[in-house]
Amino acid sequence: MSRTLRTQGALVASALRGAWRAKELPPFDLSEHELDQITPLLLGSGAAALGWRVVDRSALRESASGELLHQAYRLQSLQSEMQEQKIEKVFRLLREKSLDAILAKGWAAAALYPNRTLRPYGDIDILVRSADHQAVSELFSGPEGSDCWIDLHRQFSEIGNRTVEELFSRSKMHRVGPEEARVLGDEDHVALLCIHLLKHGGWRPLWLCDVAAAMEAAAPTFDWELCLGRDPIRASWIQSAFGLARRLLGASTDKLPSNMRTLQVPEWLVDTVLQQWANPFARYQAPMNHPVPMADAWRRPSRLIEGLRQRWPNPILATISVHGRLNDLPRLPYQLANCVARAVRFVISGSDELEEH
């Protein structure tokens, strides 16, 4: 890995250490030059408001980069208010139609912070029972709700081994304006946040801040065994996310069970996350970074190598995609398995298209 990439990723990690805390923020010790280096990374990855929170308490608050972060914080404050109004509308429409849904990630994760403005939220991710899926889909594609931009789920794949009924039974209600929004229970939501981070290769620093904030916000009644779940491999992923939050962001493990407080994570996992944080932009992530369509590469072998190079999987993403363990073993077998699985799906899909035509 390029030393420059690792250095920039490490600077992002340093800037965000403890930024989610209501009190006792660590001192901001980056130089003005270093802040200038990472400000575009914070702005582009959704972590600008958190960056401003720590810079605001430093001598760099009035620097050019400090002012950019401050402006981003102000803009995010306005956007958060607008998005909260959309969420209020979503649950009002659901209530009026006697439909039920669970909200996750974004707005729900923002509750982990001292104020919701610190955590941007865009898509409105809601989970519904299969029996309600069509009605909810029609509601939000019709004239009443088409402006709400929901991401509708029958299941969250990250915690797909937990049944929808289990998730509903453990869910709870949060006030959003005059409405009430149903959100995942704390244990299920933390599990989702951890695995979502890893499923997407760890590229967005904000997602690890969510994990760190959740670790430190856990109530005394938080059921860690329920959070880890019944699948030992998924449980190991969740613990790896905790270990990353501790290692990169200085998250406290005081509220974790004693056997999880000194979790170690493989160096390749740390290096991969830091490399991702040096380019934490959606355009560099799959499938946005695949300009050569595989159908084109398949027809023109000269482009096949470039198509495969673009699709060579991040080792974290590859491991999660084949239900592997995040251990010290080489990642090449997982990356090859991921490529083979995608190639098989592509061939099957291509065959189906030929048969249809």
Buried (B, 14 or more C-beta within 10 A) or exposed (E): EEEEBBBBBBBBBBBBBBBBBEEEBEEBEBEBEBBBBBBBBBBBBBBBBBBBBBBBEBEBBEBEBBBBBBEBBEEBBEBBEEBBEBBBBBBBBBEEBEBBBBBBBBBBBBBBBEEBBBBBBEEBBBBBBEEBBEEBEEBBEEEBBEEBEBEBBEBBEBBEBBEBEBBBEBBEEBEBEEBBBBBBBBBBBBBBBBBBBBBBBBBBBBBBBBBBBBBBBBEEEBEBEBBBBEBEBBBBBBBBBBBBBBBBBBBBBEBBEEEBEEBEBBEBBBBBBBBBBBBBBEEEBBEEEEEBEBEEBBEEEEBBEEBBEBBEBBBBBBBBBBEBBBEEEEBEEBBEBBBEEBEEEEEEEEEEEEEEE
